[in-house]
């Protein structure tokens, strides 16, 4: 099982804290089942993302790394487009993020990006601004879950 958290044990003293929620880990649960429940509660369906790449964990890890390498460009485009009231640019950036987040199994992020697209079509600056802030916070929370997965590929065993 690929360790998806920044911990030595993957269970972090019986809890996993994220920006979204704290979930106690039941002592009688299998670690793999618990990890899956935690990921789902944060809006990341790791199993769906892995299925999209045919079960190829190294490929998924590479796609995650690429997403977070490219994300700062999209974040800059979102904020710049919003500040300039460039609704076409805002819609395009949100659309790109929507596709990437959907492919990576982050359904809540995909929904937020869609809402940003819709607000940009409606030229609703206030709503778009709120949604962009939510989307960016969500992506940063996902980074806490996803990026450690990419780092685990360099471990001696490659997986935990």
N, C-alpha and C positions, 0 to 999 in steps of 0.2 A: 504494500500500500504506500502510495506517495504521501509523505508528510506535508500537510498543507498549512501548518502553523509555525510561527517562530518560537519553537520550544524544543527542549531536549527530548521530552517524552511525547510530544504531540498532544498531550492532554492538559498541559499547563495547570497542574495541581487541582484537577477536577473542575476547571471552568475555562471557558474561552471568552475573552472579552473583546468585543468589537465596538465600533461606533454605533451599531444598530441595536445591540441587545446583549445582555449577559444571560447565558443559559447554563444552569447547573448540569453537570454530567451525572446521570444515574450510575451508581457503582456496579450495577448488574448488567450494563449494556456492553456489547462488543465495541471496541474502539472504532472499527470501520463504520458501523451503523451510527455511532455517535458523531463521527466526523461528517458523515453525509447529512445528518439532521442539522448540525451547526451550519454547514454550507448552505443548505436550503433556507434556513431562517434568515441568512444574510442576503438571500436573493441570488446565490450562485449555485446552479445545478451542475456540479462537477461531472456527474455521470452523463448528463446530456452533452456536455462539451466534449467529453472523452468519446462518446458514441459518434459525434460528428466527425471526429478524426480517425474513425475506425479502430478505436482502442489504443492508438499510438500515443502513449504518454509523453515520450520525448518531443513529438510533434506538437502536442498541446502546450507543453512547457515553452517551446520555441515561439508559438503563436502568442502566448501570454506575454513573453518578453518583448516581442515586436510591438504588441498593442501598447505596452507601457513606455516603450521607447518613442512611439509616435504620438502618444496621448498629449504631451505638452504642446505640440503644434495645434492639435484640435482645441485644446483648452484656450490657447491664445486666440485662435480664430473665433471661438464662441464669444469670448469676452470683448474682443475688438469689434466684431460684427454687432454685438449688442450695443456697445458704446457709440458706434457710428450709425445705429439704426439701419444696418445693412441686413435686411431680413432675408435676402437671397443667400448671402454668405452664412448667416445663422442657420438657415434651413439646410444648406448643403453640409455643414459641419455636423449638425445633429443627425442628419440622415446617415452619414458615414459612421458615426459612433453607434447609431442604432443597429446597423448591420454587424459591426464588430462585436458589440455587446451581446447581440442575439446569438451569434456564432459561438461565442465563448460561454454561453449558458447563463448569462446574467439578465434574466427576464425583466427584473424590476428596472434595471438600467436601460434596457431596450424600450420599456414603456415610458420612462422619463424622457428619453431622446425623442420618441414619437410625439410626446406632448410638447416638447420644445419646437419640433417641426410644425405642429399645428398652431402654436402660438405665433410662430414667425409668419405663417401664411395669413393669420388674422391680423398681423402687425400689432400685436398686443405686447408692447414693450415691458409693461409691469409684470404680466404673467410670464413672459419669456425670461425676464431677469430672475424671477423666483425659481422657475424651473431649471434654469442653467445652474444656479447656485445648488439646488438639490442634486442635479445630475453630477456636478463636479464633486460634491461631498460624497455621493454614493460611489463614484469611481475611486476616490481616495480610500474609502472603506474597503472596497474590493481589492485594492492594492495590498492591503494588510493580509488578505487571504490568499491572493493569487501569486504575488511576487515571491513569497517564501517557497512556493512550489517550484518555481524556476530555479532557485538557488539550491534546492535539494539535489538537482541533477549532478552537481559537482561533488557530492559526498562520495566517500569510498565505496559504499554499496549502491549508490544511485537512488535507492528507494528506502523508505522506512516501513 
